[in-house]
Amino acid sequence: MPVSETMPTTALPTLVSPAVRRSGRVVLLLMALFVIVFSVFTIGRYARYNATGFDLAFYDQILWRTAHGDVMGLTIEGDHWTNWAFHVEPILLLIAPFTRIFSDTRWLLILQTVVLAVGAVPVYRIARREWPNPWISTLFAALYLLYPTIGWADKFDFHPITLTTPLLLFAFDSAELKRWRLTSILLLLAMLCKEEVGFLVAIFGLYWYLSPVRWRGGLIWLIIGIGWTLIGFFVIIPAAQGKLFLPDQADLRYAWLFHGTLSDKLAYLTGPDTPVKIRFLIQLFAPLAFTSLLKPRILAIAAPIVGLSLLSTRISQSSVYHHYMADVVP
């Protein structure tokens, strides 16, 4: 997100200088290189049988069955299962029809790579409004494409949550330009990618309501976002699970917070997971020299997701090597 929290009063310059055009072409070239390199890498990983059932086969089957009438159905966990019992990801309903055109699993890997590459565009646009030198904007776009968490998220199979990275960046870009209708559409699409994204959308709305522009719609998204996540966690997923016991589900990842004695909680906090989580935070912020910490109001938008990762007993959730930080990166 932008280096400055000052609100621009104008959109991008109408007259495009030769330097801006050249820098824009460089960004497009970098995006193309990203798509080529990571498409080759992820497809090669798949061809060498290094892709996983969880989660490439998981989502590939859900999309295929949805496209053929069994909405959100899957059998990888057993007969008569539904993805609603694991996550609330209705964005899959928009992707599923394309599986009738692209039947090869590898199209999901290419789609994810292209989507992540597109995130360089709003980064470039936001930076252009902060500095007159367009090459600084190009530098920021390059930093985004080189950011390790982006590469690791792309490498690790396919996940709907990775779609939130460009969606949230474009949402911030459109909010700076006061294009509130477009901002709302982008926030809605981001929220459809996973249940906990509602928390992030809520703080995003609060951020822009409290900003100098005072976006009134921000309060609406604060309510919608919190409501979406709470309904997802405590209504949709439990209803889909029924009486089945799923030992890997979110409620058990945070059971230590609500069960056990105080000494049990302290024992967990002083246990082997905590050094791993500290290392995770260093890996998340160090590639940009911890400059994210200089803008705590913007960083606060991502705080709920980072908090969920740090509180989870599923240690892979506190990792830059998976997809969990896709909505934090922006």
Secondary structure, 3 states (H helix, E strand, C coil): CCCCCCCCCCCCCCCCCHHHHHHHHHHHHHHHHHHHHHHHHHHHHHHCCCCCHHHHHHHHHHHHHHHCCCCCEECCCCCCEEHHHCCCCCHHHHHHHHHHCCCCCHHHHHHHHHHHHHCHHHHHHHHHCCCCCHHHHHHHHHHHHHCHHHHHHHHCCCCHHHHHHHHHHHHHHHHHCCCHHHHHHHHHHHHCCCCCHHHHHHHHHHHHHHCCCCCCHHHHHHHHHHHHHHHHHHHHHHHHHCCCCCCCCHHHHCHHHHCCCHHHHHHHHCCCHHHHHHHHHHHHHHHHCCHHHHCHHHHHHHHHHHHHHHHCCCHHHCCCCCCCCCCCCC
